[in-house]
Amino acid sequence: MATETVSDTTVPNHDETKSTEFEKDQKRYQDLITTLPHVKGWRPKAPLIGYGGHWWIQFFLEGTLYAREFFQARPKDFLVCSYPKTGSTWLKSLTFAIANRSRFEDSTNPLLKRNPHELIPFIEIQFPQFPNIDVLQDKGNHLFSTHMPHDFLPDSVVKSGCKMVYIWRDPKDTFISRWSFFQKQRLEHGPLNSLEECFDMFCKGLCAYGPYLDHVLGYWKAHQENPDKILFLKYETVRADPLPCVKRLAEFMSYGFTAEEEKSGVVEKVVNLCSFETMKNLEANKGDCYEQSCKERIT
C-alpha cells in the first residue's frame, strides 16, 4: 500500500489547501496518538496503538481520523469494506468491472493497466495522502473502499445511506495471507516477528485494524440490522462459485445483469477479467507499481 505523501511540487495549485490542511491536522492526530496505549507490534519499529477498542498502526490511524472528519459520502456512493488480506483486491476488481462494464471494451478496461486499489481508493489512505489522484478528482466516481471497522466509519457514510459490501475470510487463512504478505515487504520498521509469535498476537487480537473477529462481527451485526444497505460475503463461497455471487453483487449495486447480458456471457467475462490468473500476471499488480501509479495520476 502507498505510504508516502505527495510532495508539494506535484500538487496542482488549485488544490494545495487540501494537502496543507491534512499536514496541519496530522500534527493534531499525532499529538493525540502520543497519549494512547502503545504495545509491541509485528515489527520492532511499528508498535500497535490502542484506540476505540481496536489496534492500529500510526499511519492508518492518522488517515482514519482524517477520513472520519472530512470524508463526505453521498447517497450514490458504494463502499467496498474488508479486513486486510480477506479478498479485498479481488472484490474491488469485481466491483469496478461490474459498475463499468458498459463503458469499456474488453481490451481497454482500466483493470488491465491499473491496480484495483488505485481505481477504488481507500478513504483512509488515498483520500488524505493522495487527494489529487484522478479518481478522487472525478466527481462521477462513486466507488470507494476501507479497512476501517464498522464503528469507525465516518458519520457521513451512515447518514448518506450509501450501500456497502463486506467480505470476510476464514481466520487462519487471513492470518497466513497477511503474514506471508508482510514477509515479502521490505520496510524500515525492522524484520517481521516469527510466524509463531505473530500468530499468538493475531489470536489475542493484536494486529492492525484488529481484533479480526470484532471487525467481522461489527459488519455482520450492521448487515443484520440493515441488509438492504450492507451485503455480507464470504471469500471462500465467492471463490468456490463466483458466477452467482457476482450476479448477486451486481444486483445489490443496482447494476444487475440483463437477460441478454447473461445469455451473451457478460457475467463470465467479468469473472474471467477479474480472475486470479488474469490479475496476478498484470504489470500494475506487481511490486511497487501501485504506489508509483498513485503519484503519477495527479490531475
Secondary structure, 3 states (H helix, E strand, C coil): CCCCCCCHHHCCHHHHHHHHHHHHHHHHHHHHHCCCCEEEEEECCEEEEEECCEEECHHHHHHHHHHHHHCCCCCCCEEEEECCCCCHHHHHHHHHHHHCCCCCCHHHCHHHCCCHHHHCCECCCHHHHCCCEHHHHCCCCCEEEECCCHHHCCHHHHHHCCEEEEEECCHHHHHHHHHHHHHHCCCCCCCCCCHHHHHHHHHCCCCCCCCHHHHHHHHHHHHHHCCCCEEEEEHHHHHHCHHHHHHHHHHHCCCCCCHHHHHCCHHHHHHHHCCHHHHHCCHHHCCCHHHHHHHHCEC
